[in-house]
């Protein structure tokens, strides 16, 4: 949305890929079923509302939390270029804008097996962070974990793109602080 809204000049193939991701997303149902059938994931959801919303769905009902570890995050080249063009950290885009990729919780002893399967099947995978028994969301930093502010695109709140419009949500996500001071 950011690239289209600001008329970012992109090569035709990148513009088409962004357009398809936004308006013709492809759900990863077969991938989710394969992971589930092998017992590799403890929980799984799509990333349609952004990483913050996905992590909330995976942890909130069980009183768990997450430490997001940015050093493990991987972004598609187009995401990095858009973030650089507008002077934003790509993590901000990942936290608030989603796609239909999967976000899964995997036991530490099963990670190697998950990575092997994803490599064999040609599925991209990367680590986002660590699930903890400490409720809330934290961002790993040089001085240790810092609490992340709520960046979820909550429906029916003033800041939501659904209620307050895309401009208000974009401003909160891209211009405001993302961690508590």
C-alpha positions, 0 to 999 in steps of 0.5 A: 500500500505504501508503494502504491499510495506514494506513487513509487516508481518501480520496474514493471515486474516488481509493481506487478508482484506487489499488486498481486501480493496485495490483491491476489494473495495466495494462502499457504494451506498446503504448507500449513497442512504439511507442517501440521501432518508432521507435527512440526508446529505447536501453533500456526497462523497466516500473516494477513494482518502483519507480524504483530497481529500474527504473534498476538494470535499465537501467544495471547490466549496462552498467556505467552509472549515473544521476543522479536529478534530483528537480526534473524529477520529476512525481507524480500528485496522490494520490501527493503527498497521501499523501506529505504526509499521512505527512510523506514526500518523494514521491521516496521513494515513487517509488524504492521502490513501482512501477507498470507505467509505463515507464522508458526511456533516450533519447539527448539528441538524440532527447528532443524527438522523444520529447516530441512523440510522447508529447504527440501520443498523450496519453502522460504523460512526464517526465525522471527524470535523466541516465544517466552512465558513472559506475556507481551511483546519485546524487541531484542536490542543491544541493551536487552529486550524492550517492550514493543508498543501495540502495532496491531491493526485492530479493527474498530479502534480509531487508529485502525485502517478500517475505522480511522483510515489508512493514513492514520494507521500508517502514521502510527506505524511508520512515524510513532515510536514502536517501543516503550521508552 
